[in-house]
Amino acid sequence: MHLSLSGRTALVTGVSRRAGIGFAVATTLASLGAGVFIHHYRPHDLDQPWGGDDLDAVRQGVRDALVPGAQQGDLHADLRDASTIGPLIDAASALTGQLDILVCNQALSGSDGSIFDMAADGLDAHWQANARATLLLTAEFARRTRARLGGPDAAEAARPGDRGASSRPFEKPTGHVIWMTSGQLDGPMRGEVAYAASKAALAGVTKTVAAELLDAGVVLNTVNPGPVDTGYLDPATTDRDLSWVPEFLASTPFGRFGRPEDPARLIGWLCTDAGSWVVGQVLSSDGGFALR
């Protein structure tokens, strides 16, 4: 995989903390040769027990992972606002003139609850940040990729069951998109109904969107990173009771939670030509947690 993404440009959303999965993905793609544009929204982190990170340090960390000649950029945006989608894709594309990889890692954490706590505003906020923003980012990326290939900038709205025009077969993918789902695949996520619902929507529509993206040669896969400690399981930065952790970890295959670099390695490989034969899948990178 050495420099297997050389000459390509990636946009990774939700990169505002060096302890986060987004940062691990951004630095992994950079180490493979890609130019990397990161999106961040620090106010979200400031509302969490772990707090916000130093964005200059985040930027420098991504910059340090770049190979010589590759470029890095970033933009602040609240992706719950649909008007930010186009400008973000514009800015990422302007980094090198073409956007090849989109990793939708942004997510709203907190402000959730059980089904007994559900209200419309909480459900809407998770839908907007986690699912709607991902779909809108993907749609914008796909339209621009199709236009770059000589396809129409706009097309007649498809009806249920319609197949779009395609330039198939493609010698290799014209782009890669990665979505992030969560543990709702493996069991109940008590107290996280709004979050789980928004993430389940992405897993559920993966095959439909992947099939349509293939008309433009774009490969989509969705990744469940499994339980990854990004600070919410760290005694120094959590507001949760962690007394259960030692006994729980003793029942797991490797005796630890996931680290951000664990799913990042899978995502990096999926974005290379070597990983391009995997299409439209919902993949778990969980170290066997679901099998314990």
ChimeraX commands (.cxc) that place a marker at each C-alpha (Angstrom):
marker #1 position 0.00,0.00,0.00 radius 0.5
marker #1 position 3.05,2.28,-0.06 radius 0.5
marker #1 position 1.92,5.64,-1.53 radius 0.5
marker #1 position -1.04,3.89,-3.15 radius 0.5
marker #1 position -3.07,7.13,-2.98 radius 0.5
marker #1 position -0.39,9.34,-4.50 radius 0.5
marker #1 position -1.89,12.10,-6.61 radius 0.5
marker #1 position -5.37,11.77,-5.12 radius 0.5
marker #1 position -7.25,14.19,-2.90 radius 0.5
marker #1 position -9.44,13.23,0.05 radius 0.5
marker #1 position -12.01,15.11,2.11 radius 0.5
marker #1 position -12.46,13.75,5.63 radius 0.5
marker #1 position -15.24,15.26,7.74 radius 0.5
marker #1 position -15.32,15.39,11.53 radius 0.5
marker #1 position -11.59,15.94,12.11 radius 0.5
marker #1 position -11.29,18.16,15.16 radius 0.5
marker #1 position -9.58,15.95,17.75 radius 0.5
marker #1 position -6.31,14.06,17.61 radius 0.5
marker #1 position -7.94,11.29,19.65 radius 0.5
marker #1 position -10.73,10.86,17.09 radius 0.5
marker #1 position -11.31,8.42,14.26 radius 0.5
marker #1 position -11.44,11.25,11.73 radius 0.5
marker #1 position -7.90,12.35,12.59 radius 0.5
marker #1 position -6.65,8.76,12.31 radius 0.5
marker #1 position -8.32,8.41,8.91 radius 0.5
marker #1 position -6.91,11.73,7.67 radius 0.5
marker #1 position -3.35,10.86,8.72 radius 0.5
marker #1 position -3.66,7.34,7.30 radius 0.5
marker #1 position -4.76,8.67,3.90 radius 0.5
marker #1 position -1.97,11.25,4.04 radius 0.5
marker #1 position 0.61,8.56,4.78 radius 0.5
marker #1 position -0.59,6.72,1.66 radius 0.5
marker #1 position 0.19,9.76,-0.46 radius 0.5
marker #1 position -3.13,11.60,-0.66 radius 0.5
marker #1 position -3.62,15.31,-0.33 radius 0.5
marker #1 position -6.04,15.76,2.56 radius 0.5
marker #1 position -8.70,18.38,3.26 radius 0.5
marker #1 position -10.25,18.17,6.71 radius 0.5
marker #1 position -13.56,19.48,7.98 radius 0.5
marker #1 position -14.03,20.36,11.64 radius 0.5
marker #1 position -16.71,21.74,13.96 radius 0.5
marker #1 position -15.08,22.39,17.34 radius 0.5
marker #1 position -18.21,23.72,19.13 radius 0.5
marker #1 position -19.52,20.16,19.19 radius 0.5
marker #1 position -16.47,18.98,21.15 radius 0.5
marker #1 position -16.67,21.86,23.59 radius 0.5
marker #1 position -20.08,20.53,24.67 radius 0.5
marker #1 position -18.63,17.07,25.43 radius 0.5
marker #1 position -16.90,15.89,28.64 radius 0.5
marker #1 position -13.59,15.54,26.77 radius 0.5
marker #1 position -13.68,19.14,25.48 radius 0.5
marker #1 position -12.12,20.63,22.39 radius 0.5
marker #1 position -8.64,20.01,21.02 radius 0.5
marker #1 position -6.12,22.53,19.68 radius 0.5
marker #1 position -7.06,22.86,16.01 radius 0.5
marker #1 position -3.60,24.12,15.09 radius 0.5
marker #1 position -2.20,20.90,16.55 radius 0.5
marker #1 position -4.77,18.89,14.59 radius 0.5
marker #1 position -3.77,20.67,11.37 radius 0.5
marker #1 position -0.09,20.14,12.10 radius 0.5
marker #1 position -0.63,16.47,12.82 radius 0.5
marker #1 position -2.22,15.95,9.41 radius 0.5
marker #1 position 0.49,18.08,7.78 radius 0.5
marker #1 position 3.20,15.98,9.40 radius 0.5
marker #1 position 1.69,12.82,7.89 radius 0.5
marker #1 position 1.72,14.15,4.32 radius 0.5
marker #1 position 4.25,12.89,1.83 radius 0.5
marker #1 position 6.42,15.49,0.07 radius 0.5
marker #1 position 4.39,17.48,-2.45 radius 0.5
marker #1 position 0.97,16.60,-1.05 radius 0.5
marker #1 position -1.28,19.41,0.17 radius 0.5
marker #1 position -3.53,19.96,3.18 radius 0.5
marker #1 position -6.44,22.31,3.84 radius 0.5
marker #1 position -9.33,22.65,6.26 radius 0.5
marker #1 position -12.69,24.34,6.83 radius 0.5
marker #1 position -15.00,24.89,9.80 radius 0.5
marker #1 position -18.68,24.11,9.13 radius 0.5
marker #1 position -21.81,22.96,10.94 radius 0.5
marker #1 position -23.01,20.29,8.52 radius 0.5
marker #1 position -26.48,20.31,10.06 radius 0.5
marker #1 position -26.88,23.42,7.89 radius 0.5
marker #1 position -27.41,22.12,4.36 radius 0.5
marker #1 position -26.07,25.37,2.87 radius 0.5
marker #1 position -22.55,24.42,4.05 radius 0.5
marker #1 position -22.36,21.27,1.90 radius 0.5
marker #1 position -21.58,22.86,-1.47 radius 0.5
marker #1 position -18.95,25.29,-0.15 radius 0.5
marker #1 position -17.18,22.44,1.69 radius 0.5
marker #1 position -16.97,20.33,-1.47 radius 0.5
marker #1 position -15.84,23.46,-3.36 radius 0.5
marker #1 position -13.04,24.13,-0.90 radius 0.5
marker #1 position -11.86,20.50,-0.83 radius 0.5
marker #1 position -11.91,20.27,-4.62 radius 0.5
marker #1 position -9.95,23.50,-4.95 radius 0.5
marker #1 position -7.05,21.99,-2.98 radius 0.5
marker #1 position -5.76,20.23,-6.11 radius 0.5
marker #1 position -8.53,20.76,-8.66 radius 0.5
marker #1 position -10.18,17.36,-8.19 radius 0.5
marker #1 position -11.72,15.45,-5.29 radius 0.5
marker #1 position -11.25,11.67,-5.39 radius 0.5
marker #1 position -12.15,10.41,-1.91 radius 0.5
marker #1 position -14.92,11.39,0.50 radius 0.5
marker #1 position -14.98,10.03,4.07 radius 0.5
marker #1 position -18.13,11.09,5.94 radius 0.5
marker #1 position -17.01,10.79,9.54 radius 0.5
marker #1 position -18.95,13.67,11.12 radius 0.5
marker #1 position -21.37,12.71,13.89 radius 0.5
marker #1 position -23.42,14.29,16.64 radius 0.5
marker #1 position -22.79,12.77,20.05 radius 0.5
marker #1 position -24.82,13.42,23.17 radius 0.5
marker #1 position -28.22,15.16,23.46 radius 0.5
marker #1 position -29.73,11.68,23.10 radius 0.5
marker #1 position -31.72,9.32,25.31 radius 0.5
marker #1 position -34.00,6.30,25.46 radius 0.5
marker #1 position -37.26,5.93,23.56 radius 0.5
marker #1 position -38.98,7.36,26.65 radius 0.5
marker #1 position -36.98,10.58,26.22 radius 0.5
marker #1 position -37.42,11.09,22.48 radius 0.5
marker #1 position -38.53,14.44,21.11 radius 0.5
marker #1 position -38.61,15.79,17.58 radius 0.5
marker #1 position -35.71,18.21,17.98 radius 0.5
marker #1 position -33.31,15.52,19.20 radius 0.5
marker #1 position -34.23,13.15,16.40 radius 0.5
marker #1 position -33.92,15.94,13.83 radius 0.5
marker #1 position -30.49,17.03,15.06 radius 0.5
marker #1 position -29.02,13.53,14.79 radius 0.5
marker #1 position -30.65,12.96,11.42 radius 0.5
marker #1 position -29.27,16.26,10.10 radius 0.5
marker #1 position -25.71,15.75,11.32 radius 0.5
marker #1 position -25.25,12.03,10.85 radius 0.5
marker #1 position -27.47,10.92,7.97 radius 0.5
marker #1 position -28.69,13.92,5.98 radius 0.5
marker #1 position -25.28,15.60,5.82 radius 0.5
marker #1 position -23.71,12.32,4.67 radius 0.5
marker #1 position -26.29,11.86,1.92 radius 0.5
marker #1 position -25.97,15.47,0.76 radius 0.5
marker #1 position -22.17,15.35,0.74 radius 0.5
marker #1 position -22.29,12.13,-1.26 radius 0.5
marker #1 position -24.81,13.55,-3.71 radius 0.5
marker #1 position -22.67,16.64,-4.35 radius 0.5
marker #1 position -19.53,14.53,-4.75 radius 0.5
marker #1 position -21.33,12.17,-7.13 radius 0.5
marker #1 position -22.79,14.92,-9.32 radius 0.5
marker #1 position -19.39,16.55,-9.73 radius 0.5
marker #1 position -17.72,13.24,-10.51 radius 0.5
marker #1 position -20.34,12.47,-13.16 radius 0.5
marker #1 position -19.93,15.93,-14.70 radius 0.5
marker #1 position -16.13,15.49,-14.77 radius 0.5
marker #1 position -16.62,12.28,-16.75 radius 0.5
marker #1 position -18.73,14.13,-19.31 radius 0.5
marker #1 position -22.10,13.15,-17.88 radius 0.5
marker #1 position -24.94,15.61,-17.34 radius 0.5
marker #1 position -24.73,18.22,-14.60 radius 0.5
marker #1 position -28.41,17.52,-13.99 radius 0.5
marker #1 position -30.65,14.65,-14.96 radius 0.5
marker #1 position -34.35,13.93,-15.01 radius 0.5
marker #1 position -35.50,12.79,-11.61 radius 0.5
marker #1 position -35.47,9.02,-11.34 radius 0.5
marker #1 position -38.64,7.12,-10.55 radius 0.5
marker #1 position -38.66,4.05,-8.29 radius 0.5
marker #1 position -36.80,1.23,-10.03 radius 0.5
marker #1 position -35.25,3.42,-12.74 radius 0.5
marker #1 position -31.63,2.81,-13.71 radius 0.5
marker #1 position -29.51,5.83,-14.56 radius 0.5
marker #1 position -27.36,6.28,-17.64 radius 0.5
marker #1 position -23.88,4.83,-17.19 radius 0.5
marker #1 position -20.53,4.83,-18.95 radius 0.5
marker #1 position -19.77,1.31,-17.75 radius 0.5
marker #1 position -17.49,-0.51,-17.78 radius 0.5
marker #1 position -14.88,1.55,-15.93 radius 0.5
marker #1 position -11.22,0.58,-15.97 radius 0.5
marker #1 position -10.98,1.54,-12.29 radius 0.5
marker #1 position -13.07,3.50,-9.81 radius 0.5
marker #1 position -13.54,7.19,-10.47 radius 0.5
marker #1 position -13.85,7.89,-6.75 radius 0.5
marker #1 position -14.37,6.36,-3.33 radius 0.5
marker #1 position -16.91,7.20,-0.63 radius 0.5
marker #1 position -16.85,5.88,2.93 radius 0.5
marker #1 position -19.78,6.18,5.33 radius 0.5
marker #1 position -19.67,5.44,9.04 radius 0.5
marker #1 position -22.33,3.44,10.86 radius 0.5
marker #1 position -22.27,2.15,14.44 radius 0.5
marker #1 position -22.97,-0.74,16.80 radius 0.5
marker #1 position -26.71,-0.87,16.16 radius 0.5
marker #1 position -25.78,-3.70,13.80 radius 0.5
marker #1 position -24.66,-5.91,16.68 radius 0.5
marker #1 position -27.10,-5.25,19.48 radius 0.5
marker #1 position -29.07,-2.64,21.39 radius 0.5
marker #1 position -27.58,0.81,22.01 radius 0.5
marker #1 position -29.52,1.82,25.11 radius 0.5
marker #1 position -29.85,5.53,25.65 radius 0.5
marker #1 position -28.77,6.32,22.08 radius 0.5
marker #1 position -31.98,5.95,20.12 radius 0.5
marker #1 position -31.58,9.07,17.97 radius 0.5
marker #1 position -27.93,8.34,17.21 radius 0.5
marker #1 position -28.57,4.66,16.43 radius 0.5
marker #1 position -31.54,5.52,14.21 radius 0.5
marker #1 position -29.50,7.96,12.13 radius 0.5
marker #1 position -26.62,5.51,11.77 radius 0.5
marker #1 position -28.98,2.64,10.95 radius 0.5
marker #1 position -30.38,4.74,8.10 radius 0.5
marker #1 position -26.94,4.89,6.50 radius 0.5
marker #1 position -26.33,1.16,6.86 radius 0.5
marker #1 position -29.78,0.43,5.49 radius 0.5
marker #1 position -29.43,2.56,2.36 radius 0.5
marker #1 position -25.82,1.60,1.57 radius 0.5
marker #1 position -26.65,-0.92,-1.18 radius 0.5
marker #1 position -29.15,1.40,-2.86 radius 0.5
marker #1 position -26.76,4.35,-3.01 radius 0.5
marker #1 position -23.77,2.15,-3.89 radius 0.5
marker #1 position -25.65,0.75,-6.89 radius 0.5
marker #1 position -26.47,4.24,-8.13 radius 0.5
marker #1 position -22.95,5.57,-7.57 radius 0.5
marker #1 position -21.56,2.78,-9.72 radius 0.5
marker #1 position -23.24,4.46,-12.69 radius 0.5
marker #1 position -20.53,7.11,-12.30 radius 0.5
marker #1 position -17.81,4.62,-11.33 radius 0.5
marker #1 position -17.82,5.65,-7.65 radius 0.5
marker #1 position -17.35,2.95,-5.02 radius 0.5
marker #1 position -19.20,3.27,-1.70 radius 0.5
marker #1 position -18.72,1.20,1.45 radius 0.5
marker #1 position -19.91,1.74,5.03 radius 0.5
marker #1 position -17.75,0.97,8.05 radius 0.5
marker #1 position -18.78,0.13,11.61 radius 0.5
marker #1 position -15.62,0.94,13.60 radius 0.5
marker #1 position -16.78,-1.01,16.64 radius 0.5
marker #1 position -16.17,0.28,20.18 radius 0.5
marker #1 position -13.27,2.70,19.77 radius 0.5
marker #1 position -11.99,4.71,22.71 radius 0.5
marker #1 position -11.89,8.30,21.49 radius 0.5
marker #1 position -12.00,9.77,24.98 radius 0.5
marker #1 position -15.41,8.70,26.20 radius 0.5
marker #1 position -13.86,5.61,27.85 radius 0.5
marker #1 position -10.85,7.44,29.28 radius 0.5
marker #1 position -11.16,8.03,33.06 radius 0.5
marker #1 position -9.61,11.48,32.62 radius 0.5
marker #1 position -12.14,12.66,30.04 radius 0.5
marker #1 position -15.40,10.83,30.63 radius 0.5
marker #1 position -18.52,11.45,32.70 radius 0.5
marker #1 position -19.49,7.76,32.69 radius 0.5
marker #1 position -19.17,5.06,35.32 radius 0.5
marker #1 position -16.28,2.86,34.12 radius 0.5
marker #1 position -16.33,0.31,36.93 radius 0.5
marker #1 position -17.56,-2.34,34.50 radius 0.5
marker #1 position -14.64,-1.94,32.08 radius 0.5
marker #1 position -12.04,-4.42,33.48 radius 0.5
marker #1 position -14.47,-7.32,33.66 radius 0.5
marker #1 position -15.88,-6.47,30.24 radius 0.5
marker #1 position -12.48,-6.28,28.57 radius 0.5
marker #1 position -11.54,-9.63,30.07 radius 0.5
marker #1 position -14.36,-11.14,28.00 radius 0.5
marker #1 position -13.11,-9.66,24.70 radius 0.5
marker #1 position -10.76,-11.39,22.27 radius 0.5
marker #1 position -7.83,-8.95,22.64 radius 0.5
marker #1 position -8.53,-7.43,26.02 radius 0.5
marker #1 position -8.87,-3.85,24.80 radius 0.5
marker #1 position -11.18,-1.41,23.07 radius 0.5
marker #1 position -10.47,-0.36,19.53 radius 0.5
marker #1 position -8.02,2.41,18.79 radius 0.5
marker #1 position -8.76,5.05,16.12 radius 0.5
marker #1 position -6.05,3.62,13.87 radius 0.5
marker #1 position -7.83,0.24,13.77 radius 0.5
marker #1 position -10.77,1.32,11.56 radius 0.5
marker #1 position -8.55,3.91,9.86 radius 0.5
marker #1 position -6.37,1.16,8.37 radius 0.5
marker #1 position -9.43,-0.54,6.90 radius 0.5
marker #1 position -10.72,2.73,5.48 radius 0.5
marker #1 position -7.33,3.54,3.98 radius 0.5
marker #1 position -7.21,0.19,2.20 radius 0.5
marker #1 position -10.80,0.49,0.94 radius 0.5
marker #1 position -9.86,3.80,-0.72 radius 0.5
marker #1 position -7.02,2.25,-2.71 radius 0.5
marker #1 position -7.28,0.42,-6.02 radius 0.5
marker #1 position -6.48,-2.78,-4.10 radius 0.5
marker #1 position -9.65,-2.36,-2.05 radius 0.5
marker #1 position -11.88,-1.42,-4.95 radius 0.5
marker #1 position -13.36,-4.87,-5.46 radius 0.5
marker #1 position -15.25,-4.41,-2.19 radius 0.5
marker #1 position -18.39,-2.48,-3.13 radius 0.5
marker #1 position -21.64,-1.64,-1.35 radius 0.5
marker #1 position -20.77,-3.46,1.86 radius 0.5
marker #1 position -21.36,-2.66,5.53 radius 0.5
marker #1 position -18.11,-3.78,7.15 radius 0.5
marker #1 position -17.33,-4.14,10.86 radius 0.5
marker #1 position -13.86,-3.43,12.22 radius 0.5
marker #1 position -14.46,-4.52,15.79 radius 0.5
marker #1 position -11.73,-6.94,16.80 radius 0.5
marker #1 position -14.31,-9.68,17.32 radius 0.5
marker #1 position -16.40,-7.77,19.89 radius 0.5
marker #1 position -19.61,-9.01,18.29 radius 0.5
marker #1 position -18.40,-12.61,18.69 radius 0.5
marker #1 position -17.48,-12.56,22.38 radius 0.5
marker link #1:1,2 radius 0.2
marker link #1:2,3 radius 0.2
marker link #1:3,4 radius 0.2
marker link #1:4,5 radius 0.2
marker link #1:5,6 radius 0.2
marker link #1:6,7 radius 0.2
marker link #1:7,8 radius 0.2
marker link #1:8,9 radius 0.2
marker link #1:9,10 radius 0.2
marker link #1:10,11 radius 0.2
marker link #1:11,12 radius 0.2
marker link #1:12,13 radius 0.2
marker link #1:13,14 radius 0.2
marker link #1:14,15 radius 0.2
marker link #1:15,16 radius 0.2
marker link #1:16,17 radius 0.2
marker link #1:17,18 radius 0.2
marker link #1:18,19 radius 0.2
marker link #1:19,20 radius 0.2
marker link #1:20,21 radius 0.2
marker link #1:21,22 radius 0.2
marker link #1:22,23 radius 0.2
marker link #1:23,24 radius 0.2
marker link #1:24,25 radius 0.2
marker link #1:25,26 radius 0.2
marker link #1:26,27 radius 0.2
marker link #1:27,28 radius 0.2
marker link #1:28,29 radius 0.2
marker link #1:29,30 radius 0.2
marker link #1:30,31 radius 0.2
marker link #1:31,32 radius 0.2
marker link #1:32,33 radius 0.2
marker link #1:33,34 radius 0.2
marker link #1:34,35 radius 0.2
marker link #1:35,36 radius 0.2
marker link #1:36,37 radius 0.2
marker link #1:37,38 radius 0.2
marker link #1:38,39 radius 0.2
marker link #1:39,40 radius 0.2
marker link #1:40,41 radius 0.2
marker link #1:41,42 radius 0.2
marker link #1:42,43 radius 0.2
marker link #1:43,44 radius 0.2
marker link #1:44,45 radius 0.2
marker link #1:45,46 radius 0.2
marker link #1:46,47 radius 0.2
marker link #1:47,48 radius 0.2
marker link #1:48,49 radius 0.2
marker link #1:49,50 radius 0.2
marker link #1:50,51 radius 0.2
marker link #1:51,52 radius 0.2
marker link #1:52,53 radius 0.2
marker link #1:53,54 radius 0.2
marker link #1:54,55 radius 0.2
marker link #1:55,56 radius 0.2
marker link #1:56,57 radius 0.2
marker link #1:57,58 radius 0.2
marker link #1:58,59 radius 0.2
marker link #1:59,60 radius 0.2
marker link #1:60,61 radius 0.2
marker link #1:61,62 radius 0.2
marker link #1:62,63 radius 0.2
marker link #1:63,64 radius 0.2
marker link #1:64,65 radius 0.2
marker link #1:65,66 radius 0.2
marker link #1:66,67 radius 0.2
marker link #1:67,68 radius 0.2
marker link #1:68,69 radius 0.2
marker link #1:69,70 radius 0.2
marker link #1:70,71 radius 0.2
marker link #1:71,72 radius 0.2
marker link #1:72,73 radius 0.2
marker link #1:73,74 radius 0.2
marker link #1:74,75 radius 0.2
marker link #1:75,76 radius 0.2
marker link #1:76,77 radius 0.2
marker link #1:77,78 radius 0.2
marker link #1:78,79 radius 0.2
marker link #1:79,80 radius 0.2
marker link #1:80,81 radius 0.2
marker link #1:81,82 radius 0.2
marker link #1:82,83 radius 0.2
marker link #1:83,84 radius 0.2
marker link #1:84,85 radius 0.2
marker link #1:85,86 radius 0.2
marker link #1:86,87 radius 0.2
marker link #1:87,88 radius 0.2
marker link #1:88,89 radius 0.2
marker link #1:89,90 radius 0.2
marker link #1:90,91 radius 0.2
marker link #1:91,92 radius 0.2
marker link #1:92,93 radius 0.2
marker link #1:93,94 radius 0.2
marker link #1:94,95 radius 0.2
marker link #1:95,96 radius 0.2
marker link #1:96,97 radius 0.2
marker link #1:97,98 radius 0.2
marker link #1:98,99 radius 0.2
marker link #1:99,100 radius 0.2
marker link #1:100,101 radius 0.2
marker link #1:101,102 radius 0.2
marker link #1:102,103 radius 0.2
marker link #1:103,104 radius 0.2
marker link #1:104,105 radius 0.2
marker link #1:105,106 radius 0.2
marker link #1:106,107 radius 0.2
marker link #1:107,108 radius 0.2
marker link #1:108,109 radius 0.2
marker link #1:109,110 radius 0.2
marker link #1:110,111 radius 0.2
marker link #1:111,112 radius 0.2
marker link #1:112,113 radius 0.2
marker link #1:113,114 radius 0.2
marker link #1:114,115 radius 0.2
marker link #1:115,116 radius 0.2
marker link #1:116,117 radius 0.2
marker link #1:117,118 radius 0.2
marker link #1:118,119 radius 0.2
marker link #1:119,120 radius 0.2
marker link #1:120,121 radius 0.2
marker link #1:121,122 radius 0.2
marker link #1:122,123 radius 0.2
marker link #1:123,124 radius 0.2
marker link #1:124,125 radius 0.2
marker link #1:125,126 radius 0.2
marker link #1:126,127 radius 0.2
marker link #1:127,128 radius 0.2
marker link #1:128,129 radius 0.2
marker link #1:129,130 radius 0.2
marker link #1:130,131 radius 0.2
marker link #1:131,132 radius 0.2
marker link #1:132,133 radius 0.2
marker link #1:133,134 radius 0.2
marker link #1:134,135 radius 0.2
marker link #1:135,136 radius 0.2
marker link #1:136,137 radius 0.2
marker link #1:137,138 radius 0.2
marker link #1:138,139 radius 0.2
marker link #1:139,140 radius 0.2
marker link #1:140,141 radius 0.2
marker link #1:141,142 radius 0.2
marker link #1:142,143 radius 0.2
marker link #1:143,144 radius 0.2
marker link #1:144,145 radius 0.2
marker link #1:145,146 radius 0.2
marker link #1:146,147 radius 0.2
marker link #1:147,148 radius 0.2
marker link #1:148,149 radius 0.2
marker link #1:149,150 radius 0.2
marker link #1:150,151 radius 0.2
marker link #1:151,152 radius 0.2
marker link #1:152,153 radius 0.2
marker link #1:153,154 radius 0.2
marker link #1:154,155 radius 0.2
marker link #1:155,156 radius 0.2
marker link #1:156,157 radius 0.2
marker link #1:157,158 radius 0.2
marker link #1:158,159 radius 0.2
marker link #1:159,160 radius 0.2
marker link #1:160,161 radius 0.2
marker link #1:161,162 radius 0.2
marker link #1:162,163 radius 0.2
marker link #1:163,164 radius 0.2
marker link #1:164,165 radius 0.2
marker link #1:165,166 radius 0.2
marker link #1:166,167 radius 0.2
marker link #1:167,168 radius 0.2
marker link #1:168,169 radius 0.2
marker link #1:169,170 radius 0.2
marker link #1:170,171 radius 0.2
marker link #1:171,172 radius 0.2
marker link #1:172,173 radius 0.2
marker link #1:173,174 radius 0.2
marker link #1:174,175 radius 0.2
marker link #1:175,176 radius 0.2
marker link #1:176,177 radius 0.2
marker link #1:177,178 radius 0.2
marker link #1:178,179 radius 0.2
marker link #1:179,180 radius 0.2
marker link #1:180,181 radius 0.2
marker link #1:181,182 radius 0.2
marker link #1:182,183 radius 0.2
marker link #1:183,184 radius 0.2
marker link #1:184,185 radius 0.2
marker link #1:185,186 radius 0.2
marker link #1:186,187 radius 0.2
marker link #1:187,188 radius 0.2
marker link #1:188,189 radius 0.2
marker link #1:189,190 radius 0.2
marker link #1:190,191 radius 0.2
marker link #1:191,192 radius 0.2
marker link #1:192,193 radius 0.2
marker link #1:193,194 radius 0.2
marker link #1:194,195 radius 0.2
marker link #1:195,196 radius 0.2
marker link #1:196,197 radius 0.2
marker link #1:197,198 radius 0.2
marker link #1:198,199 radius 0.2
marker link #1:199,200 radius 0.2
marker link #1:200,201 radius 0.2
marker link #1:201,202 radius 0.2
marker link #1:202,203 radius 0.2
marker link #1:203,204 radius 0.2
marker link #1:204,205 radius 0.2
marker link #1:205,206 radius 0.2
marker link #1:206,207 radius 0.2
marker link #1:207,208 radius 0.2
marker link #1:208,209 radius 0.2
marker link #1:209,210 radius 0.2
marker link #1:210,211 radius 0.2
marker link #1:211,212 radius 0.2
marker link #1:212,213 radius 0.2
marker link #1:213,214 radius 0.2
marker link #1:214,215 radius 0.2
marker link #1:215,216 radius 0.2
marker link #1:216,217 radius 0.2
marker link #1:217,218 radius 0.2
marker link #1:218,219 radius 0.2
marker link #1:219,220 radius 0.2
marker link #1:220,221 radius 0.2
marker link #1:221,222 radius 0.2
marker link #1:222,223 radius 0.2
marker link #1:223,224 radius 0.2
marker link #1:224,225 radius 0.2
marker link #1:225,226 radius 0.2
marker link #1:226,227 radius 0.2
marker link #1:227,228 radius 0.2
marker link #1:228,229 radius 0.2
marker link #1:229,230 radius 0.2
marker link #1:230,231 radius 0.2
marker link #1:231,232 radius 0.2
marker link #1:232,233 radius 0.2
marker link #1:233,234 radius 0.2
marker link #1:234,235 radius 0.2
marker link #1:235,236 radius 0.2
marker link #1:236,237 radius 0.2
marker link #1:237,238 radius 0.2
marker link #1:238,239 radius 0.2
marker link #1:239,240 radius 0.2
marker link #1:240,241 radius 0.2
marker link #1:241,242 radius 0.2
marker link #1:242,243 radius 0.2
marker link #1:243,244 radius 0.2
marker link #1:244,245 radius 0.2
marker link #1:245,246 radius 0.2
marker link #1:246,247 radius 0.2
marker link #1:247,248 radius 0.2
marker link #1:248,249 radius 0.2
marker link #1:249,250 radius 0.2
marker link #1:250,251 radius 0.2
marker link #1:251,252 radius 0.2
marker link #1:252,253 radius 0.2
marker link #1:253,254 radius 0.2
marker link #1:254,255 radius 0.2
marker link #1:255,256 radius 0.2
marker link #1:256,257 radius 0.2
marker link #1:257,258 radius 0.2
marker link #1:258,259 radius 0.2
marker link #1:259,260 radius 0.2
marker link #1:260,261 radius 0.2
marker link #1:261,262 radius 0.2
marker link #1:262,263 radius 0.2
marker link #1:263,264 radius 0.2
marker link #1:264,265 radius 0.2
marker link #1:265,266 radius 0.2
marker link #1:266,267 radius 0.2
marker link #1:267,268 radius 0.2
marker link #1:268,269 radius 0.2
marker link #1:269,270 radius 0.2
marker link #1:270,271 radius 0.2
marker link #1:271,272 radius 0.2
marker link #1:272,273 radius 0.2
marker link #1:273,274 radius 0.2
marker link #1:274,275 radius 0.2
marker link #1:275,276 radius 0.2
marker link #1:276,277 radius 0.2
marker link #1:277,278 radius 0.2
marker link #1:278,279 radius 0.2
marker link #1:279,280 radius 0.2
marker link #1:280,281 radius 0.2
marker link #1:281,282 radius 0.2
marker link #1:282,283 radius 0.2
marker link #1:283,284 radius 0.2
marker link #1:284,285 radius 0.2
marker link #1:285,286 radius 0.2
marker link #1:286,287 radius 0.2
marker link #1:287,288 radius 0.2
marker link #1:288,289 radius 0.2
marker link #1:289,290 radius 0.2
marker link #1:290,291 radius 0.2
marker link #1:291,292 radius 0.2
view
